[in-house]
């Protein structure tokens, strides 16, 4: 995958990640209110944003497939544990999110709460991942000003 495509994917990941996380927190808050319409509107926004985010994550993983292939082949030795944990958390959030989405009363279930808690942990780890790599993104912004 070309560097410009990887950069654009990373930039879109960041742009989509922030509102996806925020809508997840607001959705949890809206669940404690007495308005189903409020909750429903935030749920729709969260689902759309996280669907886009999941697609971008898949493209991001594809762009770094060599890293993942060596992880599967050689194990986590000499690999960033943060990325390994972030990848596992993302899988857990996606799987629990899909189950909650298609299960009656899923958002009010124990699994819905697990989805929320894992999402919070993933958000914290993802912010750390971004902070560690923000210079790469800034360098890409300077190199790709015409995007």
GIGIPE-V123870 format. One record per run of one state. SS is the DSSP state (h for helix, s for strand, l for the rest). FROM is the first residue (numbers start at 1). LEN is the number of residues. Records with the same first field share a line. If there is no record, write none. Layout:
SS: FROM-LEN / FROM-LEN
This chain:
l: 1-2 / 31-5 / 64-1 / 75-6 / 103-3 / 109-1 / 144-4
h: 3-28 / 36-28 / 65-10 / 81-22 / 106-3 / 110-34
